[in-house]
């Protein structure tokens, strides 16, 4: 049995993940504010949606902290996706 392990401060999954990953690789930085991190995630998800027809048509995201998790559904809808 063999496996590989690598550490990254972010991960992407799903059909639009390659496009989302390019955004993270280009724009991620350590010690981002919550607002910066949310905006980066929205940009990455939007890139996945734009470049992959199977990725849906709106942005949902979840903010997880040590105290709680918050889910944001339809944070960006299709009509506002590429403004």
ChimeraX attribute file (.defattr): number of C-alpha atoms within 10 A of each C-alpha:
attribute: neighborCount
match mode: 1-to-1
recipient: residues
	/A:1	2
	/A:2	3
	/A:3	4
	/A:4	4
	/A:5	5
	/A:6	4
	/A:7	6
	/A:8	7
	/A:9	8
	/A:10	9
	/A:11	10
	/A:12	16
	/A:13	9
	/A:14	10
	/A:15	16
	/A:16	22
	/A:17	20
	/A:18	16
	/A:19	19
	/A:20	25
	/A:21	20
	/A:22	15
	/A:23	19
	/A:24	18
	/A:25	11
	/A:26	8
	/A:27	12
	/A:28	17
	/A:29	11
	/A:30	7
	/A:31	8
	/A:32	11
	/A:33	9
	/A:34	10
	/A:35	9
	/A:36	13
	/A:37	17
	/A:38	15
	/A:39	12
	/A:40	18
	/A:41	20
	/A:42	20
	/A:43	19
	/A:44	24
	/A:45	26
	/A:46	26
	/A:47	22
	/A:48	26
	/A:49	23
	/A:50	18
	/A:51	15
	/A:52	15
	/A:53	11
	/A:54	12
	/A:55	18
	/A:56	15
	/A:57	17
	/A:58	18
	/A:59	21
	/A:60	15
	/A:61	16
	/A:62	12
	/A:63	12
	/A:64	10
	/A:65	8
	/A:66	5
	/A:67	5
	/A:68	7
	/A:69	10
	/A:70	10
	/A:71	11
	/A:72	12
	/A:73	12
	/A:74	12
	/A:75	13
	/A:76	18
	/A:77	14
	/A:78	15
	/A:79	9
	/A:80	9
	/A:81	18
	/A:82	11
	/A:83	5
